[in-house]
Amino acid sequence: MAQQQNQLTKQLPDAWQAWLKLYRQRCQQSDVDEQQRISGIQQHVPLYILRNYLAQQVIEQAESGSYEQLRQLHQVLNTPFTEQADAQHFAAPPPAWGKCLEISCSS
């Protein structure tokens, strides 16, 4: 299995370059300009998603009786495709402690 993974890892740069070349060709042949393409992507890819570390923070605060961050997160997640004032921290990459946070259904 490790040998198969090594082979795949070695093939990834070439596969990525091939895909990127095809994508660029398709973009050039399309009637959709770059700004329209970006706008279309933004309509289908949310800015805000519920990440494990955000859920964990909200849970811990709620357990201590504070629900403000829960309200804020809920409001942001109601319109995840729209950029919202003072919500940048909800779109930020996870902190180091949150990158390997595991939450199970039985927690």
N, C-alpha and C positions, 0 to 999 in steps of 0.2 A: 504494500500500500504506500509506503514512504517513497518507493521508487516511482510509482505512478504520480504521486504528488510532485516530485522533483521534475518529472518530464513535463507535467502540465505547467509548472512554474516557469520552466525554460521557454515554453511555447507562448506564454501570455504576452510578452512584448510584441512578438510578431503578429499574433492574433489581434491585439489592440490596434496596432498600426494599420492592419488590413481593414478592420472595422472603421477606423477613423477616416481612412481614404475613401471608402464607400459612402460614409456619411457626408463627407464634404462634397463629393460628387453629386449626391442626391440633393443637397442643399442648393448647389449651383443650378441644378436643373429644375428646381421648384419655382413655382410662381409666388411663393411666400417669401417676403424679404426677412432679413435677420431680426428686425424689431418685432415683426408679427410672430416669428417663431419663438422669440423670447417670451412674448406676451402669452402665447399659447401654452408654453411650458409652465409659466407662472400660474396659470389658471388650473393646472392639474397637479402641481407639486406644492404641498402645503409648506408655509414658512414655519409653522409651529406644529410640533407633534408631541404627544405625551411620551416622555422618556422615563426610563426606570428611576433615574436619580431625581427627577422632578416629582414623580409620584411619591418616592420615599421621603423627600423633604416635606411635602404636603401632609403625608401621613403622620410624620413625627410632630409637626406643628399642631395638627388637629388633635393628636393624642394629648398634647399639653394645653389644649383649650383655645388655640389661636387658629382661626379659620380664614384670615385675610388672604394669605397666599393661595389657599384653595379657591376662594372667590376670584382672585386675579387670574389664576390658571384656567379656571372654568370659563371665564369671559374670553380669554385669548383663544381657547380651543373651540369656542362657538363659531369663530370666523377664522380658521387657520390659514386661509389663502390671502388674507388681507393684512398688510403691514400695520401694526398698531403701536401707538405712542407708548413709550415706557415698557415695552414688552421684549426688547432686544435680548434680555437675559434668558428668556424662554426659548430663544432660537440658538443660543450659544452652544458650542460643543460641550460635552460633559466635563466636569472637573476630573482630576486624576482618580479620586476615590469613586467616582460614578461610572468609570469606564468598565469596571469588572463587576459591577453590582448585579447580583442574581436574585431574582424574585420568582418564587414558584407559586403555583395556584393553591398550594396547601399552606402557604404562609399565614 
